[in-house]
Amino acid sequence: MALSRDKKNKIYEDVSSILNSSKLTVVAKYSGTSVKKLQELRKIAKESQTSVKVFKNRIVLKALDANPKYKDIDTSLFNGMLIYASNDSDEIASAKVIADFAKLNPTLEIVGSLNSDGNLLSAIDTKELASIPSLEILRAQLVGTLVAPLSGFVGVLNGNVRSVLNVLNARMEQVN
């Protein structure tokens, strides 16, 4: 059944809105992936506030061409059965979700991604982005890095105090 002009315009507006608000939009081929697996992917993606949608390529290409940020990118990758995973709050969440799911489901293949600066990233670059630890883990690592010298310094100070106490205890035992 063909879509009406109003529905096409609504979908076009949705695609344009997603492209404008998303920090990273991952594009992946899903040919051969069952509907059940795609529903599972959407459920997993929702936990990280990532939206996974299927759009007609013609509408996506029209939205890319109309957006000044994406006007000059190579659109030759946008063919076949594609899904679009986007997240407007985390730069790497959508890449992580798709890459992790693709590891377990080889029928899902990352094609590339569009970042908020208007660049088209290759599949390899997108997979590398997915390997970056999450923001929470990076923050924990930063705190650990900042605290490590302080805890080492406290350990050295405690060692000196402990040494002095050990010398005093040994001297006291000699006297008794």
C-alpha positions as CSV (number, residue, x, y, z in Angstrom):
1,M,0.0,0.0,0.0
2,A,1.4,3.4,-1.0
3,L,1.9,6.1,1.5
4,S,-0.2,9.3,1.2
5,R,1.6,12.6,0.6
6,D,0.8,13.7,4.2
7,K,2.3,10.5,5.7
8,K,5.4,10.9,3.5
9,N,5.8,14.5,4.7
10,K,5.4,13.4,8.3
11,I,8.1,10.7,7.9
12,Y,10.3,13.3,6.2
13,E,9.9,15.7,9.1
14,D,10.7,12.8,11.5
15,V,13.9,11.9,9.7
16,S,14.9,15.6,9.5
17,S,14.3,16.0,13.2
18,I,16.3,12.8,14.0
19,L,19.2,14.0,11.9
20,N,19.2,17.4,13.5
21,S,19.0,16.3,17.1
22,S,21.0,13.1,17.1
23,K,24.6,13.1,18.3
24,L,25.3,10.0,16.2
25,T,23.0,8.2,13.8
26,V,24.3,4.7,12.9
27,V,23.2,3.1,9.7
28,A,23.1,-0.7,9.4
29,K,21.9,-3.3,6.9
30,Y,19.4,-5.7,8.4
31,S,18.8,-8.0,5.4
32,G,18.1,-11.5,6.7
33,T,17.4,-10.4,10.3
34,S,14.1,-11.7,11.6
35,V,11.4,-9.4,12.9
36,K,11.8,-11.0,16.3
37,K,15.5,-10.1,16.4
38,L,14.7,-6.5,15.3
39,Q,12.1,-6.2,18.1
40,E,14.8,-7.5,20.5
41,L,17.2,-4.9,19.2
42,R,14.7,-2.1,19.7
43,K,14.1,-3.3,23.3
44,I,17.8,-3.3,24.0
45,A,18.3,0.1,22.4
46,K,15.4,1.6,24.3
47,E,17.3,0.9,27.6
48,S,20.1,3.2,26.5
49,Q,17.7,5.8,25.1
50,T,18.5,4.9,21.6
51,S,15.9,4.9,18.9
52,V,16.0,2.3,16.1
53,K,13.8,3.0,13.1
54,V,13.4,1.8,9.5
55,F,12.9,4.5,6.8
56,K,12.6,4.4,3.1
57,N,16.1,5.4,1.7
58,R,14.5,7.9,-0.7
59,I,13.1,9.9,2.2
60,V,16.4,9.7,4.1
61,L,18.3,10.9,1.0
62,K,15.9,13.7,0.5
63,A,16.3,14.8,4.2
64,L,20.1,14.6,4.0
65,D,20.1,16.7,0.8
66,A,17.9,19.3,2.4
67,N,20.1,19.6,5.5
68,P,23.1,21.9,5.0
69,K,25.2,19.8,7.4
70,Y,24.8,16.7,5.4
71,K,24.4,18.1,1.9
72,D,27.9,17.2,0.7
73,I,28.3,13.6,2.0
74,D,28.6,10.5,-0.1
75,T,25.2,8.9,-0.2
76,S,26.2,5.8,-2.1
77,L,26.1,3.7,1.1
78,F,22.4,4.4,1.5
79,N,20.9,1.5,-0.4
80,G,19.3,-1.8,0.5
81,M,17.4,-2.6,3.7
82,L,18.7,-0.1,6.3
83,I,17.9,0.7,9.9
84,Y,18.8,3.9,11.6
85,A,19.8,4.0,15.3
86,S,20.0,7.5,16.8
87,N,20.6,8.9,20.2
88,D,20.3,12.6,21.1
89,S,22.0,12.5,24.5
90,D,25.0,10.2,24.2
91,E,27.6,10.3,21.4
92,I,28.4,6.6,21.3
93,A,25.3,4.8,22.7
94,S,23.8,4.1,19.3
95,A,27.1,2.7,18.0
96,K,27.5,0.5,21.1
97,V,24.0,-0.9,20.8
98,I,24.3,-1.8,17.1
99,A,27.8,-3.1,17.3
100,D,27.1,-5.3,20.4
101,F,23.9,-6.6,18.7
102,A,25.8,-7.2,15.4
103,K,28.3,-9.4,17.3
104,L,25.6,-11.8,18.3
105,N,23.6,-11.4,15.0
106,P,25.9,-11.5,12.0
107,T,23.0,-10.6,9.6
108,L,23.1,-7.1,11.0
109,E,26.0,-5.2,9.4
110,I,27.1,-1.6,10.2
111,V,27.3,0.5,7.0
112,G,28.5,3.7,8.7
113,S,27.2,6.6,10.8
114,L,26.4,10.3,10.7
115,N,27.7,12.5,13.4
116,S,26.3,15.8,14.6
117,D,29.1,17.7,12.8
118,G,27.8,16.5,9.4
119,N,30.4,13.9,8.7
120,L,29.8,10.4,7.4
121,L,31.9,7.9,9.3
122,S,32.9,4.6,7.8
123,A,31.8,1.2,9.3
124,I,35.3,0.8,10.8
125,D,35.2,4.2,12.4
126,T,31.8,3.5,13.8
127,K,32.9,0.1,15.3
128,E,35.9,1.9,16.9
129,L,33.6,4.4,18.4
130,A,31.5,1.6,19.8
131,S,34.6,0.2,21.5
132,I,35.1,3.4,23.6
133,P,34.0,2.9,27.2
134,S,30.7,4.5,28.3
135,L,30.7,8.0,29.9
136,E,30.2,6.5,33.4
137,I,33.2,4.2,33.0
138,L,35.4,7.1,31.6
139,R,34.4,9.3,34.6
140,A,35.3,6.5,37.0
141,Q,38.6,6.0,35.3
142,L,39.3,9.8,35.5
143,V,38.5,9.8,39.2
144,G,40.8,6.8,39.7
145,T,43.5,8.5,37.8
146,L,43.1,11.7,39.9
147,V,43.0,9.8,43.2
148,A,45.9,7.4,42.6
149,P,48.7,9.9,43.3
150,L,47.0,11.1,46.4
151,S,46.5,7.6,47.7
152,G,50.2,6.8,46.9
153,F,51.2,10.0,48.8
154,V,49.1,9.0,51.8
155,G,50.7,5.5,51.7
156,V,54.2,7.0,51.7
157,L,53.3,9.2,54.7
158,N,51.7,6.3,56.5
159,G,54.9,4.3,55.8
160,N,57.1,6.9,57.4
161,V,54.9,7.2,60.5
162,R,54.7,3.4,60.7
163,S,58.5,3.2,60.5
164,V,58.9,5.7,63.3
165,L,56.4,3.8,65.4
166,N,58.2,0.5,64.7
167,V,61.6,2.0,65.7
168,L,60.1,3.4,68.9
169,N,58.4,0.0,69.8
170,A,61.6,-1.8,69.1
171,R,63.5,0.6,71.4
172,M,60.9,0.3,74.1
173,E,61.2,-3.5,74.0
174,Q,65.0,-3.2,74.3
175,V,64.6,-1.1,77.4
176,N,62.2,-3.5,79.0
